[in-house]
């Protein structure tokens, strides 16, 4: 940044629609901002393979991410892992989760919080 200011991070989808991921992100003078692209399909395939491998070998799987550094992308990556790990639950309760606005990007705690008291 040549001077302090605010930026917006947006995702342009394949259908041409745009989703704002982060708005009014304040940046300091001379701060560097960067972006990258990752295939969600490839990421989910990777998680599927690794989760299966851990289960087959009776290993514990752990995913560690430093969300303080990557406030936009890491929660999305983590959300994909939650959905893959609990794919049967997300498939079975797809409509309920949609109605309750469950967001796996907020972790499994969001599922627990949103279903609390719901008869499912």
N, C-alpha and C positions, 0 to 999 in steps of 0.2 A: 504494500500500500504506500503510495506516495505521501499520503497524509491520513490521519485518523478518519474513520468513517464507518458506515454500516453497509453490509452486503446481505444478499439473499441467496440461499442454496436451494436450487430447484431441480426436479427430476422430470425430464421430458420422456414420456412413455412412448412406446412403439405406435400407439394409436394417435399420437400428436398432442394428447392432453398433457398438461403440466401440473405437477404436484409440488407445492412449496414444502420443503423439508425443514428449513430453518429460516426465519424471517428476522430482520433487524439484528443481525449478528454484528456486534461492535468489534472493530479491529483497530489496533493502535497504529500510529505512525511507523512506517518501515516494517510492519508485520508481514510475514509471508503466509499466504493462503494457497492451498493446493487441493487438487481433486483427483479422483481416479474412478475407474469403472470396474465392476466385478459382475460376472454372470451369476445371477441368483440360481439359475438351473444347475450350473456347474457346482456352485457352493453346496446346494442341497444334495446333489449326487455325492459330493465328497463327504458330507456329514453322514449320509446314509451308509456309505462304505465303511467309514471309521467307526460308527456306532455298532454296526453289525460285526466288524472285526473285534471290537472290544468285548461284545457279548459272547462271541464264539470262543474267545480266549479267556473268558471270565475275568476281564480286566475292568477296573474302574475308568470311566471316561471323565475327563475334566476339561472344561473350556474356560480359559482365563483371558479376559480382555480388559484393557485399561480405558474404560469409558470416559475418564476425565480428559483423555487426549483426543479421542475420536467421538465426540458427542453426537454426531449424526449417524455415521456409518456403523459403529460398533453395536448399538442397540438393534439395528436392522439385521446385522449378521447374527447376533445372539438370538433374535426372534426366529430366524430361519432354523437355527439349531433346535430351539424349543419345539417348533412345529414338526420337525423331522423326528426328534426323539419321542414326542408324544403324538405321532401321526394318527394312530388308531383313535385316540381321544378326540383330536381335532376333527377327524372324519365323522365320528359318531355324533358329535355335538356341534357340527358346523353351523346349523341354523341357530341354535341356542347361543353359541358364542358370538355369532354375527348380531343377533338381537341385543345381547348384553354388551356389545362393543368391546369384546375381549381383544387385547392387543399383545401378542406374544413378544413384541419388541420391548415391553415393560417387564418381561420375565414371567416365570410361572406364578409369581405372587399376584399378578394381574388376573390370572385365571381364578385363583383361589378367592381373591377379593370380589370379583364380579359374580361368581356362582354362589357366594355365601348366602344362604337362605333360599336359594332358587331350587324348586323341586326337580329340575332337570327331567 
